[in-house]
């Protein structure tokens, strides 16, 4: 059993805890830290979590094996490095970091200390995405031509949170929403060679952009489009087109496959938002590697590459020019 501490006990941190606490045989949360302790004390008491006063009190605790980060994006890299230097395994929510230099430093710190590093992209653990990945790997789509990703939602409720900041949410909804679609595009299509992004603010009352769209060129020659809107009802899909077939994962439960003009639809069982089953899968996969088992589904070099592409999106949106990821 991996004894973990949850860092950040806002909405998403609690979802992570709820997905495994008292249910998993691989990981449990024994401690926690959050900026405003009074907001989380009752929750932690109910979940049998020892709420601490300081992050470093947790990293210095020999009874804590790992930290799980659900903190503001700008804090991730420094918190990963501090935990790794203290010998703790680390699971961090996305994005891994906001620039490739800090991402590389975080990965290097984990490698030097010999600890596991895992990145929370729960879409990879959803059945329709796993089925889509198998089709790509088996060559069922033929030559890959194009991939299209869209993760959008109305982030208006974030107006009073740290997400309502251009420092924490550059390129609009990309760090909160679109990063999931980007990760799936890399998972399915490989490394990205070039980004051309346009990002603007159309209607939201937030301080961030609400419409962000990127043209993507992959190293293998495939093209892509990536959209993330921060002021529209929730939507999620990934479509990948090949010379023999196309396939679409839609809304976490459905997979549509088109061969020769006819469309086959497969439906999968999935828990409703926030998809606690996929959160438990990713946390248990993290614990599996930390306890000496199978490696986590996202290798560290892919974590760094994803950040490099995100950084290219941000730079392209700011400059109006095409940008190549630096990694």
Beta strands, then each sheet from edge to edge (+ up, - down):
strand 1: 2-7
strand 2: 27-33
strand 3: 50-51
strand 4: 66-69
strand 5: 89-93
strand 6: 117-120
strand 7: 144-152
strand 8: 192-200
strand 9: 211-218
strand 10: 223-229
strand 11: 235-242
strand 12: 246-250
strand 13: 254-259
strand 14: 262-267
sheet 1: 3+ 2+ 1+ 4+ 5+ 6+
sheet 2: 8+ 9- 10+ 7+ 11- 12+ 13- 14+
end
